Amino acid sequence: MEGFNRWVHRTNEKIAVSAVGRYFRLDGSGHPKERKGSYFFTEIRAGLATFFAMAYIIAVNASIVTDSGGTCVCNGGADDPICAVNTDYAVCQNGIKRDLITATAAISSLATFMMGLLANMPVGLAPGMGLNAYFTYTVVGFHGTGLVPYQTALTAIFVEGFIFFALALFGMRQWLARMIPRSIKLATSVGIGLFLTLIGLTYSEGIGLVVGATATPLELAGCVSGLRDADTGACLDGDKMRNPALWVGIFCGGIFTSILMMYRVKGAIIFGIILVSIISWPRTTPLTYFPYNAVGDDSFDFFKKVVDFHKIENTLNVQNWSLGQYGGQFGLALITFLYVDILDCTGTLYAMAQHASLIDPVTQDFEGSTMAYMVDSLSISIGAILGTPPVTAFIESGAGISEGGKTGLTAMSAGICFFISIFFAPIFASIPPWATGCVLILVGVMMTKAVVEINWKYLGDAIPAFVTIALMPFTYSIADGLIGGICTYMVLNGTVWIIAKLSRGYIVPPNYDEKEPWTWRIPGGILPPWMVRLTKGKKDFWNEDARSVSEAVPETVAVEREGKTSGSDAPEEQPVKEPVAETEAKPKEA
């Protein structure tokens, strides 16, 4: 083992002094901004950790978006207007799901790899959780019952990507993100988490624990799908909580995964999904995912291929540019995608950059931010061509960073893993909803922890945040929650501001000093770094200044930025430094 460790150290040192090491700024490369504690084999291992933390998105995203019906046409007639039990429609949805398995893996691979190669950031990208739910259940609607067809919604996403590209190129994206009050930003994450939790509890994409009712908005369910009331969808009292798939999902997909996460087992979520799926694959069990009917036979025939490249047939390049009759709804969807993406991706990138100690204390920006935003923007448009909801940065990238990932090699390794997963589409397409339902709930848990950071002391911040959180799951719409929260914030704080101005500051709330400050100004200015260098006359403005981040901070802070190195990967003479305790620090607000 000692001989292997010495080989690892020597290889790390050789790669660090090579052109690859200097490009990615590995420790020992001699680059003015080399990233202390970054070593080649540590980066590779961190990339594997990132992939296993994110791999669930391949099955979950395809499963959620399939609920929209994609390009399938419903011919259920008056008896079944939304094709809830139409066999032909269900078979068509199977094809859509397979297309989306390939599309999700492909765009995740491309976006994550390019994020590492061009932006040198250890961050993975994939179709975003929350955004895919908004796309499916609000914009397109269940089985296409929304106000915008699937093809038109993809057009909105395609346009959004290029708007993002322009915003990123000229520095407006960061400015727009900072303009949103911090309480609304935090509440958005919490509200989306509760929204995903509700989806995970339902039948279509979850464990089937709750169902819509008539006397109350929701009621307890848990019966076998075939025993639900044909008119209301409810379960009879004697059949509730008797679905074996429900209990397998709770204990094997929820409790088992939670215990693994408590012990910080890498890839805990994917292990839970695999366990539930394996239990659900035999055709002779009461909870099989492949029942003996037309839909089950079609799914099982595809599953038996195991390793197969599935060509995208139904969702590739299906944008509809005839927007006349959907103008208003198209605009609303576009604006909402823009807003949520700005908050989601920007917040995640800043949190991950802070976690990896890559934030510049002077500009409060991170290295390669403009390129990172542009990679994300173009990935959104490419993903729309493949048929997926908007691509965004994943907070699960923190798993790789916690393993020591600090450079783009981490993201490139994860991207290669996503590419390999393309050829296992039959496996990912055969994951049942009760295997991913508890995953949605656990993702909701991780997203709602931001609630403690909301300023609950001042009602001008607390009430808009609560409105945002409450409306998202209760209206089953992220857009409605955002609109409600922002409008409430404007009315409350605008009224207080007007009264304060008219009274010359005499009439203000008693605890007005506890209000979180808000300003449209951001540290480092509104312009992106490359444009600042251009305005200063720097001829090679596309190259960053040679000044390292550590030169701009006190020595004690620089020591904290050393980060964690993993024992066998660190050079023998390199002292091991402890990581900064804060793992999900948020960018400092103006």
BELJO-V272560 format. One line per field, one symbol per residue. psi: psi as a letter, one per 20 degrees, with the letter a starting at -180 (. if undefined). A space follows every 10 residues. Layout:
psi->???
This chain:
psi->hhhgghgggg gggghhirhg hhgjlqpjij qhkqopjpqg hggghhhggg ghhihhhggg ghgghhhiic jqppliahhm hjlhkpgghh ghhghggggh gggghghggg ggghggghil plpqqrpppg hhggggigfh qpkkjaiprg hhhhgghghh ghgggggghj jhggghhhhp qhhhgghggg ghghghgggi irggkbikhq qqrghqhqrq cjrqhijqph gijrqqhiiq kjohhghggg ghhfgghggg hhjlppkggh ggggghghhi hpijqijqim rmagghgggh hhhihfoqoo pohiiplkqo jnjgijgghg gggggggggh gggggggggg ghhghjljpp igikrqpkgg hghhggghhg gghhhijqrp qrqphihhgh hhijpirihg hhghhhghgh ihjkhhghik oqhihighgh ghhhghhiii hiiqnihphh hgghgggggg hghhikphgh gggggggggg gghggggggg ghjkjhoqqh khiippqpqi qqpirhqqhh hghghijpgm iipqqipqhh ijqqhhhhgh ihrpqpgihp qhioqpqqqp hoilqqqpq.
